[in-house]
């Protein structure tokens, strides 16, 4: 093309890569650091599950289940499914009734 002089300098563009890689690495480290407290918090909880049955051993669908820690400061509730099964997730470690 007449009047246009474009040239490719691989050494000039290669010098940008270490800076970009460094910035990406720093960004990844920042994201991981911010997510770590959330990951460690989620490891402090669990779940409690079971099946409610009547005296004959048949499942009880729609039963209300109440979970309370012995100190009385945590209370969770749920209802059993059609098979009498319940699951209460996100429960902190403690003793429950």
URMO-V646941 format. One record per residue. N is the residue number from 1. PHI is phi in whole degrees, -180 to 180 (none if undefined). PSI is psi as a letter, one per 40 degrees, with the letter a starting at -180 (NA if undefined). Layout:
((N	PHI	PSI) (N	PHI	PSI))
//
This chain:
((1	none	h) (2	-80	h) (3	89	e) (4	-116	h) (5	-122	h) (6	-113	h) (7	-135	i) (8	-107	h) (9	-119	g) (10	-61	d) (11	-69	d) (12	-67	d) (13	-75	d) (14	-68	d) (15	-71	e) (16	-77	d) (17	-59	d) (18	-60	d) (19	-67	d) (20	-66	d) (21	-63	d) (22	-65	d) (23	-66	d) (24	-65	d) (25	-62	d) (26	-65	d) (27	-64	d) (28	-61	d) (29	-63	d) (30	-65	d) (31	-63	d) (32	-62	d) (33	-63	d) (34	-71	d) (35	-84	e) (36	-60	d) (37	-60	d) (38	-66	d) (39	-68	d) (40	-72	d) (41	-67	d) (42	-66	d) (43	-78	e) (44	-90	e) (45	-124	i) (46	-146	a) (47	-141	i) (48	-125	h) (49	-139	i) (50	-178	a) (51	-130	h) (52	-95	h) (53	-127	i) (54	-92	a) (55	-61	d) (56	-84	e) (57	93	e) (58	-82	i) (59	-65	i) (60	-113	g) (61	-76	i) (62	76	e) (63	-76	i) (64	-83	h) (65	-116	h) (66	-118	h) (67	-115	h) (68	-136	h) (69	-75	i) (70	-65	d) (71	-78	e) (72	82	e) (73	-91	e) (74	-125	h) (75	-134	h) (76	-133	i) (77	-140	i) (78	-158	i) (79	-126	i) (80	-70	i) (81	-84	a) (82	-66	e) (83	-98	e) (84	80	e) (85	-93	i) (86	-132	i) (87	-141	h) (88	-120	h) (89	-99	i) (90	72	f) (91	-94	h) (92	-67	i) (93	-62	h) (94	-176	a) (95	-103	h) (96	-126	i) (97	-123	NA))
//
